Amino acid sequence: MILRRAWSESKAFRVFLILSIVWFVLRFTFQLVYASGFFPELASEGGLPIDLPVYLGAAEKFLAGQSLYPQDLSDSTYHYPYSPPFAMLSIVLLWLPAQWVAILGTLVSVIAGFLIYIQWLKIFRKFEPPNLERQMTWMIPVWLVYSAFWGEITYLNIGVLVALIATLLVRCVLEERLGWAVLLLTFLCISKIMWAFPVALPFLFGRRRFFFRLIGLTGAAYLVLVGLTMLASSPAYVTQQYGEYFNHLRRLGTEFPWHLWSNTHILGYNHSIKQLVIFLLGVKPWVFTLATGIKLIFLAPLAIIGWRLFRHPTGDTKPASHPTLSLDLVFALYLGAFIWLDIVWEALLGIAIFAYLLATLEHKWKKGFIFGVFLLYALVDVIQLVSYGIGGDAVLELHGQYVLTDPSIYFPLTMVVILLFYTPLMVRLWKTTGKLIPGNAAAYEQ
C-alpha cells in the first residue's frame, strides 16, 4: 500500500500527516461548535453559517410566492443566485430546525471533501499517469487542511457538494455512463452551471452521439424539474421568477459590489479578472470592456485547442486512450470556466490539479514554484484560525468579514493559482493538439 510505504520511508511525511490529522480534528470540532451557534459574532442571523440563511430564505420565499432575487445588489452576502427549481428543492431544509441543518450540512460537506479525494484517485488510477497515485498519497496532509474546502464549509455553501458532483460528472462522461451523467448535469444546471464544464469532453473527443444524447436528456430532465416546480407553486410565479433569475445573473457582472483601491486597500475574496481590473482602474464602461478583453486573451489558446480537437480528432477517440490529453483538457476546461467568471471565490479542484501537475511536470523548478504558491493558498484557513486564536477580534475587519492577517484579502491568490495551473496545461495541450494537424507532427517531434 502506497500510504504505508510513504509512512515507513519518510519521517517528514509522518510528521506532516500527524500534524494535519490533529489540525483536521481540531478544525472539524471547531466547525461543529460554530455550526451549533456558539460563535454568533462570526456567523449570520440566528448564529447560522453565513450562506445557510440564503437557502432557507429562498425556500421560505418560494413557499410564500415571493420574489427570490434581490433588487438591491449592494450587499452580496444574501444574494440567492440559483434557479427556481433549486429553491423548490431547498424546501427539504425547512423540515428540521435550522441549527440541525447547519450541523448536518457541515457533516455532509466534510464527507463530500473526502469523496472528492477518493473519486479523483479512481480517475487517476484509470488513466494511470506515472507516479500520480503516489503523489496523491503525499498530498493527504495538504488535503486535510485545504483552505478552499474549509472556507466553503465555514460558510456552509454548497460549493464542496457541487465540486463532488462535477468530479463524478467528469468520471461518468469519461466512462460514458449516460444515466448518471444526465442526473449530475441536471443538478449542476439548476445550481452552479459554470461547473458543467465536463460536458464539453465528449464533443471535443468526437463522441458526438454521446454528447447530443447527454444534452437532449438533460434538457428533458430540466424541463421535468421546471414542470414540478410549477406544480409546487404556479406557472405564472415560476415564469416570473425565471425572468428575474436571468436578469439577476446579467446584473451580477455589472452591479456587483466591487472593491475599489480608491475606497479600500482590501481586495476581498472575489479574485476574478474583472474584479482585479476594476479594483485598480475603477468602475467605468471601458474598464469592463478591458476586463473582457483580458479574459478573451487568456482563453484564446483554449479555444484554438478546442478547435483543433474538433477538426482533427484523435485516431481512437475514447478519452482513456489518451490519458494525459484527457486529464489536461479536463483541468483546462475547469480553469477556463473560472477565468471567464466575474465572481471567483475559490479553486476547489485546485488540489487535484496540484497533485496532477507535480506528478506530470518535467522541470523541478516549475514544480517547486507551483508547490510554494499553492501551499500558501492551501494554508489560508490555518492562517485565519491561528490568527483569530491569538489576536481575537483585534484581527477582524468589517464585523468579522475579513481576517487582517490573511494574505488573500490583499493579493489575488485564487486567480494566481488558477493562472499558474492554466499556463503549463495550455503549453502541453498546445503541443499535443499541434501533432493532430496533418503535416505538423514531424515538426513537433523535432
C-alpha positions as CSV (number, residue, x, y, z in Angstrom):
1,M,0.0,0.0,0.0
2,I,1.4,3.4,-1.0
3,L,0.3,5.1,2.2
4,R,2.1,2.5,4.3
5,R,5.2,2.8,2.2
6,A,5.2,6.6,2.4
7,W,4.8,6.4,6.2
8,S,7.7,4.0,6.6
9,E,10.1,5.8,4.1
10,S,9.7,9.4,5.1
11,K,9.9,10.9,8.6
12,A,8.8,14.3,7.2
13,F,5.6,12.7,5.8
14,R,4.9,11.1,9.1
15,V,5.3,14.4,10.9
16,F,3.1,16.4,8.5
17,L,0.5,13.7,8.3
18,I,0.2,13.6,12.1
19,L,0.1,17.4,12.3
20,S,-2.6,17.6,9.6
21,I,-4.7,15.0,11.3
22,V,-4.5,16.9,14.6
23,W,-5.4,20.1,12.8
24,F,-8.3,18.3,11.0
25,V,-9.8,17.0,14.3
26,L,-9.5,20.5,15.9
27,R,-10.8,22.3,12.9
28,F,-13.7,19.9,12.5
29,T,-14.6,20.2,16.2
30,F,-14.5,24.0,15.9
31,Q,-16.7,23.8,12.8
32,L,-19.3,21.7,14.6
33,V,-19.3,24.1,17.5
34,Y,-19.5,27.1,15.1
35,A,-22.4,25.5,13.3
36,S,-24.2,24.9,16.6
37,G,-24.3,28.7,17.1
38,F,-21.6,29.2,19.7
39,F,-19.8,32.0,17.8
40,P,-22.6,34.4,16.8
41,E,-20.1,37.2,16.3
42,L,-18.6,35.2,13.4
43,A,-21.9,33.9,12.0
44,S,-25.0,35.2,10.3
45,E,-28.5,35.7,11.6
46,G,-29.5,33.2,14.3
47,G,-25.9,32.2,14.7
48,L,-26.0,30.2,11.4
49,P,-23.2,29.9,8.9
50,I,-23.4,32.8,6.6
51,D,-24.7,31.1,3.4
52,L,-27.3,28.8,5.1
53,P,-29.9,31.6,5.5
54,V,-29.7,32.2,1.7
55,Y,-31.0,28.6,1.1
56,L,-33.5,28.7,4.0
57,G,-34.8,32.1,2.9
58,A,-35.2,31.0,-0.7
59,A,-37.3,28.0,0.4
60,E,-39.5,30.2,2.6
61,K,-39.9,32.8,-0.2
62,F,-40.8,30.0,-2.7
63,L,-43.5,28.7,-0.4
64,A,-44.9,32.2,0.1
65,G,-44.8,33.0,-3.6
66,Q,-42.4,35.9,-3.0
67,S,-39.5,37.1,-5.2
68,L,-36.4,35.1,-4.9
69,Y,-33.9,37.6,-6.3
70,P,-32.9,41.0,-4.7
71,Q,-33.5,44.3,-6.3
72,D,-30.5,45.8,-4.5
73,L,-27.1,44.1,-5.1
74,S,-25.1,46.4,-2.8
75,D,-24.8,43.7,-0.2
76,S,-23.7,40.4,-1.8
77,T,-23.9,38.4,1.4
78,Y,-27.5,37.3,1.0
79,H,-27.8,37.1,-2.8
80,Y,-29.7,34.0,-4.0
81,P,-28.0,33.2,-7.3
82,Y,-29.7,29.8,-8.2
83,S,-32.7,28.8,-10.3
84,P,-36.3,28.5,-9.1
85,P,-36.2,24.6,-9.1
86,F,-33.3,24.8,-6.7
87,A,-35.4,26.9,-4.4
88,M,-38.1,24.3,-4.5
89,L,-35.7,21.5,-3.6
90,S,-34.4,23.6,-0.7
91,I,-37.8,23.2,1.0
92,V,-36.4,20.0,2.5
93,L,-34.1,22.2,4.6
94,L,-37.2,23.5,6.4
95,W,-38.1,20.1,7.7
96,L,-35.6,20.3,10.5
97,P,-34.6,23.1,12.9
98,A,-32.1,25.4,11.3
99,Q,-29.3,24.6,13.8
100,W,-29.7,20.9,13.0
101,V,-29.5,21.7,9.3
102,A,-26.2,23.6,9.9
103,I,-24.7,20.6,11.8
104,L,-25.8,18.1,9.2
105,G,-24.7,20.3,6.4
106,T,-21.3,20.5,8.0
107,L,-21.0,16.7,8.2
108,V,-22.2,16.3,4.6
109,S,-19.7,18.9,3.3
110,V,-16.8,17.2,5.1
111,I,-17.8,13.8,3.8
112,A,-18.0,15.3,0.3
113,G,-14.4,16.6,0.6
114,F,-13.2,13.0,1.4
115,L,-15.3,11.6,-1.5
116,I,-13.7,14.2,-3.9
117,Y,-10.3,12.8,-3.0
118,I,-11.5,9.2,-3.5
119,Q,-13.1,9.9,-6.8
120,W,-10.1,11.7,-8.2
121,L,-7.9,8.8,-7.0
122,K,-10.1,6.5,-9.0
123,I,-10.0,8.7,-12.1
124,F,-6.2,8.9,-11.9
125,R,-5.9,5.1,-11.4
126,K,-7.9,4.6,-14.6
127,F,-5.7,6.8,-16.6
128,E,-2.5,5.7,-14.8
129,P,-0.2,8.7,-15.3
130,P,3.2,7.9,-13.8
131,N,3.6,8.5,-10.0
132,L,0.2,10.2,-9.7
133,E,-1.3,7.8,-7.1
134,R,1.9,8.2,-5.1
135,Q,1.6,12.0,-5.4
136,M,-2.0,11.9,-4.2
137,T,-0.8,10.0,-1.2
138,W,1.8,12.5,-0.4
139,M,-0.8,15.3,-0.7
140,I,-3.1,13.9,2.0
141,P,-1.8,16.3,4.6
142,V,-2.5,19.3,2.3
143,W,-5.9,17.8,1.5
144,L,-6.8,17.7,5.2
145,V,-6.0,21.4,5.8
146,Y,-7.1,22.7,2.3
147,S,-8.4,26.2,2.7
148,A,-10.8,26.2,-0.2
149,F,-12.7,23.3,1.3
150,W,-12.8,24.7,4.8
151,G,-13.8,28.1,3.5
152,E,-16.9,26.7,1.8
153,I,-17.7,24.6,4.9
154,T,-17.4,27.6,7.1
155,Y,-19.9,29.5,5.1
156,L,-21.9,26.3,4.6
157,N,-22.1,27.0,0.8
158,I,-23.0,24.0,-1.4
159,G,-19.6,24.5,-3.2
160,V,-17.9,21.3,-1.9
161,L,-21.0,19.3,-2.8
162,V,-21.0,20.8,-6.3
163,A,-17.3,20.1,-6.7
164,L,-18.0,16.4,-5.8
165,I,-20.9,16.3,-8.3
166,A,-18.7,17.9,-11.0
167,T,-16.0,15.3,-10.2
168,L,-18.5,12.5,-10.5
169,L,-19.7,14.0,-13.8
170,V,-16.1,14.0,-15.1
171,R,-15.8,10.3,-14.3
172,C,-19.2,9.5,-15.8
173,V,-18.5,11.4,-19.0
174,L,-15.1,9.8,-19.5
175,E,-16.6,6.4,-18.9
176,E,-19.8,7.3,-20.9
177,R,-22.3,6.5,-18.1
178,L,-25.2,8.3,-19.7
179,G,-27.9,7.9,-16.9
180,W,-25.7,9.2,-14.1
181,A,-24.2,11.9,-16.3
182,V,-27.7,13.2,-17.0
183,L,-28.7,13.3,-13.3
184,L,-25.5,15.0,-12.3
185,L,-25.5,17.5,-15.1
186,T,-29.2,18.4,-14.4
187,F,-28.3,19.3,-10.8
188,L,-25.4,21.5,-12.0
189,C,-27.8,23.3,-14.4
190,I,-30.2,24.2,-11.6
191,S,-27.4,25.3,-9.2
192,K,-24.0,26.3,-10.4
193,I,-24.0,25.9,-14.1
194,M,-20.3,27.0,-14.5
195,W,-19.4,23.6,-13.1
196,A,-20.9,21.9,-16.1
197,F,-17.5,22.1,-17.9
198,P,-17.1,18.3,-18.3
199,V,-20.0,18.3,-20.9
200,A,-17.5,19.6,-23.5
201,L,-15.3,16.5,-23.3
202,P,-17.3,14.0,-25.4
203,F,-17.9,16.7,-28.0
204,L,-14.2,17.6,-28.3
205,F,-13.2,13.9,-28.4
206,G,-15.5,13.2,-31.3
207,R,-18.0,11.2,-29.2
208,R,-20.8,13.3,-30.7
209,R,-23.6,10.8,-30.3
210,F,-23.0,10.5,-26.6
211,F,-22.7,14.3,-26.3
212,F,-26.0,15.0,-28.0
213,R,-27.8,12.3,-26.1
214,L,-26.5,13.8,-22.9
215,I,-27.6,17.3,-23.8
216,G,-31.0,16.2,-25.0
217,L,-31.8,14.0,-22.0
218,T,-30.5,16.7,-19.6
219,G,-32.7,19.3,-21.3
220,A,-35.7,16.9,-20.9
221,A,-34.8,16.3,-17.2
222,Y,-34.5,20.0,-16.6
223,L,-38.0,20.7,-18.2
224,V,-39.4,18.0,-15.9
225,L,-38.0,19.8,-12.9
226,V,-39.4,23.1,-14.1
227,G,-42.8,21.4,-14.5
228,L,-42.6,20.0,-11.0
229,T,-41.7,23.5,-9.7
230,M,-44.7,24.9,-11.4
231,L,-46.9,22.2,-9.8
232,A,-45.5,23.1,-6.4
233,S,-46.3,26.8,-6.9
234,S,-47.9,28.1,-10.1
235,P,-46.8,28.5,-13.8
236,A,-47.1,32.3,-13.6
237,Y,-44.9,32.5,-10.5
238,V,-42.2,30.3,-11.9
239,T,-42.2,32.1,-15.2
240,Q,-41.8,35.4,-13.4
241,Q,-39.0,34.1,-11.2
242,Y,-37.1,32.8,-14.3
243,G,-37.3,36.3,-15.8
244,E,-35.9,37.7,-12.6
245,Y,-33.3,34.9,-12.4
246,F,-31.8,35.6,-15.8
247,N,-31.9,39.4,-15.1
248,H,-30.1,38.7,-11.8
249,L,-27.3,36.8,-13.5
250,R,-26.9,39.6,-16.0
251,R,-26.7,42.2,-13.3
252,L,-24.1,40.4,-11.3
253,G,-21.5,41.1,-13.9
254,T,-22.2,44.9,-13.8
255,E,-23.7,45.8,-10.5
256,F,-21.7,43.6,-8.1
257,P,-20.4,45.5,-5.1
258,W,-16.9,45.8,-6.5
259,H,-14.0,46.7,-4.2
260,L,-12.0,49.8,-5.3
261,W,-8.4,50.8,-4.4
262,S,-9.6,54.4,-4.0
263,N,-12.0,53.3,-1.2
264,T,-10.1,50.5,0.5
265,H,-6.8,48.7,0.1
266,I,-8.6,45.4,0.9
267,L,-9.2,43.5,-2.4
268,G,-11.5,41.0,-0.7
269,Y,-12.2,37.4,-1.7
270,N,-13.5,37.9,-5.2
271,H,-10.4,37.3,-7.2
272,S,-11.9,37.4,-10.7
273,I,-10.1,39.1,-13.5
274,K,-12.9,41.7,-13.8
275,Q,-12.6,42.5,-10.0
276,L,-8.9,42.9,-10.3
277,V,-9.1,45.3,-13.2
278,I,-12.0,47.3,-11.5
279,F,-10.1,47.4,-8.2
280,L,-7.2,49.1,-9.9
281,L,-8.9,51.3,-12.5
282,G,-12.4,51.9,-11.2
283,V,-16.0,51.2,-12.3
284,K,-16.1,52.6,-15.9
285,P,-17.5,51.2,-19.1
286,W,-14.1,51.0,-20.8
287,V,-12.7,49.1,-17.8
288,F,-15.5,46.5,-18.2
289,T,-14.5,46.1,-21.8
290,L,-10.8,45.9,-20.9
291,A,-11.6,43.1,-18.4
292,T,-13.5,41.1,-21.0
293,G,-10.6,41.6,-23.5
294,I,-8.1,40.3,-21.0
295,K,-10.2,37.2,-20.3
296,L,-10.6,36.6,-24.1
297,I,-6.8,36.8,-24.5
298,F,-6.3,34.1,-21.7
299,L,-9.0,31.9,-23.2
300,A,-8.0,32.2,-26.9
301,P,-5.4,29.3,-26.7
302,L,-8.1,27.1,-25.1
303,A,-10.5,28.0,-27.9
304,I,-7.9,27.1,-30.5
305,I,-7.1,23.9,-28.8
306,G,-10.8,23.0,-28.8
307,W,-11.0,23.8,-32.5
308,R,-8.0,21.6,-33.3
309,L,-9.6,18.7,-31.4
310,F,-12.9,19.3,-33.2
311,R,-11.3,19.5,-36.7
312,H,-8.7,16.7,-36.2
313,P,-10.0,14.1,-33.7
314,T,-7.5,11.5,-32.5
315,G,-7.5,8.1,-34.1
316,D,-9.1,6.4,-31.1
317,T,-11.5,9.0,-29.7
318,K,-12.0,7.3,-26.4
319,P,-10.5,9.5,-23.7
320,A,-8.9,6.6,-21.9
321,S,-6.8,6.0,-24.9
322,H,-5.2,9.5,-24.4
323,P,-4.7,9.8,-20.6
324,T,-2.5,13.0,-20.5
325,L,-4.5,14.7,-23.2
326,S,-7.8,13.8,-21.5
327,L,-6.8,15.0,-18.0
328,D,-5.0,18.1,-19.3
329,L,-8.3,19.0,-21.1
330,V,-10.5,18.3,-18.1
331,F,-8.5,20.6,-15.9
332,A,-8.0,23.3,-18.6
333,L,-11.8,23.4,-19.1
334,Y,-12.4,23.8,-15.4
335,L,-9.8,26.6,-15.1
336,G,-11.0,28.3,-18.2
337,A,-14.5,28.4,-16.8
338,F,-13.3,30.2,-13.7
339,I,-11.1,32.6,-15.7
340,W,-14.3,33.7,-17.5
341,L,-16.4,34.2,-14.4
342,D,-16.8,37.7,-12.9
343,I,-17.1,36.3,-9.4
344,V,-14.4,33.9,-8.3
345,W,-14.2,32.9,-4.6
346,E,-12.2,29.7,-4.7
347,A,-10.5,27.0,-6.7
348,L,-11.9,23.9,-5.1
349,L,-10.4,21.4,-7.6
350,G,-7.1,23.1,-7.4
351,I,-5.7,20.5,-5.1
352,A,-6.4,17.7,-7.6
353,I,-4.7,19.7,-10.3
354,F,-1.8,20.4,-7.9
355,A,-1.1,16.7,-7.4
356,Y,-1.5,16.1,-11.1
357,L,1.0,18.8,-12.1
358,L,3.5,17.7,-9.5
359,A,3.4,14.2,-10.9
360,T,3.5,15.1,-14.6
361,L,5.6,18.3,-15.0
362,E,9.2,17.6,-16.0
363,H,11.2,20.6,-14.6
364,K,11.9,20.7,-10.9
365,W,11.9,24.5,-10.7
366,K,8.3,24.6,-12.1
367,K,7.2,22.0,-9.5
368,G,8.9,24.0,-6.8
369,F,7.3,27.3,-7.8
370,I,3.9,25.7,-8.0
371,F,4.4,24.0,-4.7
372,G,5.3,27.2,-2.9
373,V,2.4,29.3,-4.3
374,F,-0.2,26.6,-3.9
375,L,0.9,25.8,-0.3
376,L,0.3,29.4,0.7
377,Y,-3.2,29.2,-0.8
378,A,-3.9,25.8,0.9
379,L,-2.9,27.2,4.3
380,V,-5.0,30.4,4.2
381,D,-7.6,28.7,6.5
382,V,-4.8,27.8,9.0
383,I,-3.5,31.4,8.9
384,Q,-7.0,32.7,9.6
385,L,-7.8,30.4,12.5
386,V,-4.4,30.7,14.2
387,S,-4.5,34.5,13.9
388,Y,-8.0,34.6,15.4
389,G,-7.0,32.3,18.2
390,I,-4.0,34.6,19.0
391,G,-5.5,38.0,18.4
392,G,-9.2,37.5,18.7
393,D,-11.4,40.3,17.4
394,A,-8.4,42.6,17.0
395,V,-7.5,40.8,13.7
396,L,-11.0,41.1,12.3
397,E,-12.3,43.8,10.0
398,L,-15.8,44.8,8.9
399,H,-17.7,42.9,11.5
400,G,-15.6,39.8,11.1
401,Q,-15.8,39.6,7.4
402,Y,-12.1,39.7,6.9
403,V,-9.1,38.4,8.9
404,L,-6.4,41.1,8.6
405,T,-3.5,38.6,8.6
406,D,-5.0,36.7,5.6
407,P,-2.8,37.4,2.5
408,S,-5.6,36.6,0.1
409,I,-7.6,39.8,1.0
410,Y,-4.7,41.9,-0.3
411,F,-3.3,39.7,-3.1
412,P,-5.4,37.8,-5.7
413,L,-4.1,34.4,-4.6
414,T,-7.0,32.4,-6.1
415,M,-6.6,33.8,-9.6
416,V,-2.8,33.5,-9.4
417,V,-3.3,29.8,-8.6
418,I,-5.8,29.4,-11.5
419,L,-3.4,31.1,-14.0
420,L,-0.4,29.3,-12.6
421,F,-2.0,25.9,-13.2
422,Y,-3.6,27.0,-16.5
423,T,-0.3,28.0,-18.2
424,P,1.6,24.7,-18.2
425,L,-1.6,22.9,-19.2
426,M,-2.0,25.2,-22.1
427,V,1.6,24.7,-23.2
428,R,1.2,20.9,-23.1
429,L,-2.2,20.9,-24.8
430,W,-0.9,23.2,-27.5
431,K,2.0,20.8,-28.3
432,T,-0.2,17.7,-28.1
433,T,-3.0,19.0,-30.3
434,G,-0.5,20.5,-32.7
435,K,0.6,17.0,-33.6
436,L,-3.0,16.2,-34.6
437,I,-2.8,18.7,-37.5
438,P,-1.7,17.0,-40.7
439,G,1.9,18.0,-41.6
440,N,2.7,19.3,-38.1
441,A,3.5,16.0,-36.4
442,A,7.1,15.9,-37.7
443,A,7.8,19.5,-36.7
444,Y,6.6,18.9,-33.1
445,E,8.6,15.7,-32.8
446,Q,11.7,17.8,-33.6
